[in-house]
Each structure stands twice: as C-alpha cells, then as structure tokens.
Amino acid sequence: MSVHVVPYSDEWPTHFAEVASELHRALETVPVVAIEHVGSTAVPGLAAKPVLDIDIIVERQHVDAAISALATAGYVHRGDLGVTDREAFTAPDNDPARHVYLCVEDTLHLRNHLAFRDVLRQRSDLREKYSAVKMHLARDPEMDIDTYIAGKAGVLQEILAYSDLTDEEKALIYKLNTQS
C-alpha cells in the first residue's frame, strides 16, 4: 500500500472552514475551546496527504459530552488509538477526506500538533525540507503509513526544535513516531 502526497491545495482552508462550521453545529451543547486545522494541510505551501487533520479542543470534563454529540452527528468513535487524551473519529462521509480528533486542552499531543503547524507556517526553510522528505518517501510504491511516519521523525524533531516543547516532550513524540 503506497502513501499519496500531493502539492498544497488552496482549497484545503475552505474545506476546513466548512467542516469546522459543521462541527460547531454538532457540538453546540458542548463547551468547545477551539477547532483547529492542524497537520500538513494547515500549512500553506506544504505538500501533504490530501486528508485534513482537525483537532476539536475541549476541557477534560467535556470529553464524554463531545463524544456523544459527535456520535449523534454520525461520527464513529475509534478510541484513543494509543494516544492519551486524544479520541479519534471516522467522519460520516469523505467529502472532504479528514481525520477528526477530540483533544483535551493543553495536553502534549495537542501542543505538538499546534507547535508543528505554527513553526512550519513561519519557517519556509523547514517547510521546504519537510515537503522534500515527504515527497521522497511517497515515491516508494511499497511505502506503508508506519514506515512513512517513522521516515519523517528526524525532520519532525528539527521542526520541533523551534517550538516551546521541552526536550523530554520532544523525545516522547519521537518515540511515538518511530514505534511500529
């Protein structure tokens, strides 16, 4: 199974805004801190798998209510998939293709997503380097997603070196990205 990476699309922010609006409606009874466009599709000019990554941020005490509201809206809860304080969901449709996560406010994995996005939005040199690594890995027709993620781990650490994450937090993220 190969990994498909494409050049940046100006449509991604519009698609995110549409989905975020739908999510706000679905979560109207839940106090939501924010809905963030994260991942590579959130960085203008960055090559990406054409799948939006969306983090819904809530305070810990609102997680269960948010899970219920998303289920009512047709999202299928998949559990934390091994990532503490982050619940994954399958969308009710694939238009647009997206990964939706419910994240507890101020947790490491959320801060990682936001730091990664923000550094790449500011640093064209790192954005270009990361794009090149992703495109190189995706050229391999035998590339699987676990090998792809592990193959990006080194450059991810370079990017996160410009974040406010601690060395211990960066080491935890590296370990998560390189374990199969």
Salt bridges, closest charged atoms under 4 A:
GLU11 OE1 - HIS15 NE2 3.58
GLU18 OE1 - HIS15 ND1 3.77
GLU36 OE1 - ARG117 NH1 2.71
ASP53 OD1 - HIS99 ND1 3.07
ASP55 OD2 - HIS113 ND1 2.62
GLU59 OE1 - HIS62 NE2 3.95
ASP85 OD1 - ARG60 NH1 2.70
GLU87 OE1 - HIS77 NE2 2.57
ASP93 OD1 - ARG98 NH1 2.91
ASP118 OD1 - ARG117 NE 2.91
ASP125 OD2 - ARG123 NH2 2.56
GLU158 OE1 - LYS129 NZ 2.61
ASP167 OD1 - LYS170 NZ 3.60
GLU169 OE1 - ARG111 NH2 2.87
